[in-house]
Amino acid sequence: HPVDLVKVRMQTMVVTPGPPPPFTSTFDCLVKTFRTSGVPGLYRGVSAPLTAIAPIYAVVFWGYDMGQRAVRWRYGLSADDALTVPQVMIAGGLSALPTTLIMAPSERIKCLLQVQANSPGATRKYSGMLDCGAKLFKSGGVRSVFKGTAATLIRDVPGSMAWFGCYELVKRRLASLQGRRPEDLDPAAVLFAGGCGGVANWCVSIPPDVVKSRYQTAPDGKYRGLADVARTLMREEGAQAFFKGIGPAMIRAFPANAACFLGMEVSRSLLGFMD
């Protein structure tokens, strides 16, 4: 979580000509956050992802399974036919559609909690996840809670395509090298394939993620929409602004997603009797 907090803070910091930026690097942001708020500051906003992580990944892999079924129906394939990597990517993209219903409000609350009280002496607007959600609903209703849903879809559809596609591609290459079926790969190979999938995901997702973070944490009325966020970023900070936070994103991408896919494969093998 501290690495994710650094990512969001770097994405939402405003850089203007003249004065130095609030943070110059991942490490600088980490140190300044620790000096300002201590260890609790590094875990600000952790309640939202902790609450949502289990249902999010349950829906992700359920959506992926439904996406595979849809692809098989579209191409007239049986349950025993292996999907091509492009077909896997389509199924992966479809998995993002139901997941967004949980992901969007979770991200909205998490980002607001992470960026509040950035400077020394600043007061916190929200005391926690429930307080943040209640105040958003009171001020703008469901629309405010789900602000950034379109941005989340724009990030997660191509990101999920890269995530599942790269994972499956690497897994099949490793299986070919080892002379095994992809289902029979050892845990180390699954970890490597999962990590590669995570890196591919964030390579694709970082620019829309920057736009999403800016939009979800901006005061109401600051931007007219996502296109306005992108135009403002390009005009005021240049193309490099769309890659803010790529450092911390990549630091956590490999280990976090390696563990995620290994957990998924282990769960699938243990629950295979339910198929």
Rosetta blueprint (number, residue, H / E / L):
1 H L
2 P H
3 V H
4 D H
5 L H
6 V H
7 K H
8 V H
9 R H
10 M H
11 Q H
12 T H
13 M L
14 V L
15 V L
16 T L
17 P L
18 G L
19 P L
20 P L
21 P L
22 P L
23 F L
24 T L
25 S L
26 T H
27 F H
28 D H
29 C H
30 L H
31 V H
32 K H
33 T H
34 F H
35 R H
36 T H
37 S H
38 G H
39 V H
40 P H
41 G H
42 L H
43 Y L
44 R L
45 G L
46 V L
47 S H
48 A H
49 P H
50 L H
51 T H
52 A H
53 I H
54 A H
55 P H
56 I H
57 Y H
58 A H
59 V H
60 V H
61 F H
62 W H
63 G H
64 Y H
65 D H
66 M H
67 G H
68 Q H
69 R H
70 A H
71 V H
72 R H
73 W H
74 R H
75 Y H
76 G L
77 L L
78 S L
79 A L
80 D L
81 D L
82 A L
83 L L
84 T L
85 V H
86 P H
87 Q H
88 V H
89 M H
90 I H
91 A H
92 G H
93 G H
94 L H
95 S H
96 A H
97 L H
98 P H
99 T H
100 T H
101 L H
102 I H
103 M H
104 A H
105 P H
106 S H
107 E H
108 R H
109 I H
110 K H
111 C H
112 L H
113 L H
114 Q H
115 V H
116 Q L
117 A L
118 N L
119 S L
120 P L
121 G L
122 A L
123 T L
124 R L
125 K L
126 Y L
127 S L
128 G L
129 M H
130 L H
131 D H
132 C H
133 G H
134 A H
135 K H
136 L H
137 F H
138 K H
139 S H
140 G H
141 G H
142 V H
143 R H
144 S H
145 V H
146 F L
147 K L
148 G L
149 T H
150 A H
151 A H
152 T H
153 L H
154 I H
155 R H
156 D H
157 V H
158 P H
159 G H
160 S H
161 M H
162 A H
163 W H
164 F H
165 G H
166 C H
167 Y H
168 E H
169 L H
170 V H
171 K H
172 R H
173 R H
174 L H
175 A H
176 S H
177 L H
178 Q H
179 G L
180 R L
181 R L
182 P H
183 E H
184 D H
185 L L
186 D L
187 P H
188 A H
189 A H
190 V H
191 L H
192 F H
193 A H
194 G H
195 G H
196 C H
197 G H
198 G H
199 V H
200 A H
201 N H
202 W H
203 C H
204 V H
205 S H
206 I H
207 P H
208 P H
209 D H
210 V H
211 V H
212 K H
213 S H
214 R H
215 Y H
216 Q H
217 T H
218 A L
219 P L
220 D L
221 G L
222 K L
223 Y L
224 R L
225 G L
226 L H
227 A H
228 D H
229 V H
230 A H
231 R H
232 T H
233 L H
234 M H
235 R H
236 E H
237 E H
238 G L
239 A H
240 Q H
241 A H
242 F H
243 F H
244 K L
245 G L
246 I H
247 G H
248 P H
249 A H
250 M H
251 I H
252 R H
253 A H
254 F H
255 P H
256 A H
257 N H
258 A H
259 A H
260 C H
261 F H
262 L H
263 G H
264 M H
265 E H
266 V H
267 S H
268 R H
269 S H
270 L H
271 L L
272 G H
273 F H
274 M H
275 D L
